[in-house]
């Protein structure tokens, strides 16, 4: 939202409305001290991208966490039921936490390795990469899993001082690979923890 006042350009940032599923998932995360959930600005972006998908599309989330990102994706789709959402979490305790949510039937929560899901084959129209698997490791598999014109959202692309040198190095490698890939058209956004959004070239 923007307005003009006395010749000055004023930019007003409004937080996205928090859907019921997102509020519930956020509450579960807070109850156990899980602080790695999808931020509202990124979640709002995911909801918009999900809502834009045509019927029959497939969404993949790498790194369910407590289910906050999943909740944003699902909330962007409802009341539609013609798009499938698959989400995978490696950590069994975190996966169990996400499974406590009330998810619609088109949501497939899996516990396992993200790379195994990517190797199953089949294309996706929207992938949210928010876990080491499929991002720091196996990024080529993630890109290959995108359908033509499919969208890839990669989270945590803005380094923070607290990160160890190894993590900063991996993040820099992912950034370079995404922005330089001839298979993708990519843009960096500053929302949340920093995201890179990519479209798979035809």
NORMO-V692660 format. One record per pair of residues at least 6 apart in sequence whose C-alpha atoms are under 8 Angstrom apart, sorted by the first residue. I is the first residue (numbers start at 1). J is the second residue. D is the distance in whole Angstrom. If there is no record, write none. Layout:
I_J_D / I_J_D
//
This chain:
1_11_6 / 1_12_5 / 1_13_6 / 1_14_7 / 2_9_7 / 2_10_6 / 2_11_5 / 2_12_6 / 3_9_6 / 3_10_5 / 3_11_7 / 3_12_8 / 4_10_6 / 15_40_7 / 15_41_7 / 16_40_7 / 16_41_7 / 16_44_6 / 18_40_8 / 19_72_8 / 19_75_7 / 21_71_5 / 21_72_8 / 21_75_7 / 21_101_8 / 21_102_8 / 22_68_6 / 22_69_8 / 22_71_5 / 22_72_6 / 22_75_8 / 24_101_8 / 25_66_6 / 25_67_6 / 25_68_5 / 25_71_7 / 25_98_7 / 25_101_7 / 26_37_8 / 26_66_8 / 26_67_8 / 26_68_6 / 28_66_7 / 28_97_7 / 29_35_7 / 29_37_8 / 29_66_6 / 29_97_8 / 34_66_7 / 36_65_7 / 37_65_7 / 37_66_7 / 37_67_8 / 37_68_6 / 37_69_7 / 38_68_6 / 38_69_5 / 39_192_6 / 39_193_7 / 40_192_7 / 41_191_6 / 41_192_5 / 42_191_6 / 42_192_6 / 42_195_8 / 43_68_8 / 43_69_6 / 43_72_5 / 43_73_7 / 44_72_7 / 46_69_8 / 46_72_6 / 46_73_6 / 46_76_8 / 47_72_5 / 47_73_5 / 47_74_7 / 47_75_6 / 47_76_4 / 47_77_7 / 48_76_6 / 49_76_8 / 49_126_8 / 50_59_8 / 50_73_6 / 50_74_8 / 50_76_6 / 50_77_6 / 50_126_7 / 51_76_5 / 51_77_5 / 53_83_8 / 53_125_8 / 54_83_8 / 55_82_5 / 55_83_6 / 56_82_6 / 56_83_5 / 56_84_7 / 57_82_8 / 57_83_5 / 57_84_7 / 57_124_7 / 57_125_6 / 58_83_6 / 58_84_5 / 58_85_6 / 58_86_8 / 58_123_8 / 58_124_5 / 58_125_5 / 58_126_7 / 59_83_7 / 59_84_6 / 59_85_5 / 59_86_6 / 59_124_6 / 59_125_6 / 59_126_5 / 59_127_6 / 60_85_6 / 60_86_5 / 60_87_6 / 60_124_7 / 60_126_6 / 60_127_5 / 60_128_6 / 61_70_7 / 61_85_8 / 61_86_6 / 61_87_4 / 61_88_6 / 61_127_6 / 61_128_5 / 61_129_6 / 61_130_7 / 62_87_6 / 62_88_6 / 62_89_7 / 62_114_6 / 62_127_8 / 62_128_6 / 62_129_5 / 62_130_6 / 62_131_6 / 62_133_7 / 62_134_7 / 63_87_7 / 63_88_6 / 63_89_5 / 63_90_7 / 63_114_8 / 63_129_7 / 63_130_5 / 63_131_5 / 64_70_7 / 64_87_6 / 64_88_6 / 64_89_5 / 64_95_7 / 64_98_7 / 64_130_8 / 65_89_6 / 65_94_6 / 65_95_7 / 65_98_7 / 66_94_6 / 66_95_7 / 66_97_6 / 66_98_5 / 67_97_8 / 67_98_5 / 67_101_8 / 70_87_7 / 73_85_8 / 74_85_7 / 74_107_8 / 77_83_8 / 81_106_6 / 82_106_8 / 83_106_7 / 84_106_5 / 84_107_6 / 84_108_8 / 85_106_6 / 85_107_5 / 85_108_6 / 86_107_6 / 86_108_5 / 86_109_6 / 86_110_7 / 87_107_8 / 87_108_6 / 87_109_5 / 87_110_6 / 88_109_6 / 88_110_5 / 88_111_6 / 88_112_6 / 88_113_7 / 88_114_6 / 88_117_8 / 89_95_6 / 89_110_6 / 89_111_5 / 89_112_6 / 89_113_7 / 89_114_7 / 90_111_6 / 90_112_5 / 90_113_5 / 90_114_7 / 91_111_7 / 91_112_8 / 92_111_7 / 95_110_8 / 95_111_6 / 99_109_7 / 113_133_7 / 114_133_5 / 114_134_6 / 115_133_6 / 115_134_6 / 115_138_7 / 115_141_8 / 118_134_8 / 118_141_6 / 118_142_7 / 118_145_7 / 119_141_7 / 121_145_7 / 122_145_7 / 123_145_5 / 123_146_5 / 123_147_5 / 124_145_6 / 124_146_5 / 124_147_5 / 124_150_7 / 125_146_6 / 125_147_6 / 125_148_8 / 125_149_7 / 125_150_4 / 125_151_6 / 126_146_7 / 126_150_6 / 126_151_5 / 126_152_6 / 126_153_8 / 127_142_8 / 127_146_7 / 127_150_8 / 127_151_6 / 127_152_5 / 127_153_6 / 128_152_6 / 128_153_5 / 128_154_6 / 128_155_8 / 129_135_6 / 129_152_7 / 129_153_6 / 129_154_5 / 129_155_6 / 130_154_6 / 130_155_5 / 130_156_8 / 133_139_8 / 134_140_8 / 134_141_7 / 134_142_6 / 135_142_8 / 135_154_8 / 135_174_7 / 136_170_6 / 136_171_7 / 136_174_7 / 139_174_8 / 143_152_8 / 143_200_8 / 146_152_8 / 146_200_6 / 147_200_7 / 148_200_5 / 148_201_6 / 148_202_5 / 149_199_6 / 149_200_5 / 149_201_6 / 149_202_6 / 150_199_6 / 150_200_5 / 151_197_7 / 151_198_6 / 151_199_5 / 151_200_6 / 152_196_8 / 152_197_6 / 152_198_5 / 152_199_6 / 152_200_8 / 153_195_7 / 153_196_6 / 153_197_5 / 153_198_6 / 154_195_5 / 154_196_5 / 154_197_6 / 155_193_7 / 155_194_6 / 155_195_5 / 155_196_7 / 156_193_5 / 156_194_5 / 156_195_6 / 157_171_6 / 157_175_7 / 157_193_7 / 157_194_5 / 157_195_5 / 157_196_7 / 158_190_8 / 158_193_6 / 158_194_5 / 158_195_7 / 159_168_6 / 159_171_7 / 175_196_8 / 178_184_7 / 178_186_7 / 178_196_8 / 178_198_8 / 179_185_8 / 179_186_6 / 179_187_8 / 183_200_6 / 183_201_5 / 184_198_6 / 184_199_6 / 184_200_5 / 184_201_5 / 185_198_5 / 185_199_5 / 185_200_7 / 185_201_7 / 186_196_7 / 186_197_6 / 186_198_4 / 186_199_6 / 187_196_6 / 187_197_5 / 187_198_7 / 188_194_7 / 188_195_6 / 188_196_4 / 188_197_7 / 189_195_5 / 189_196_6 / 189_197_8
//
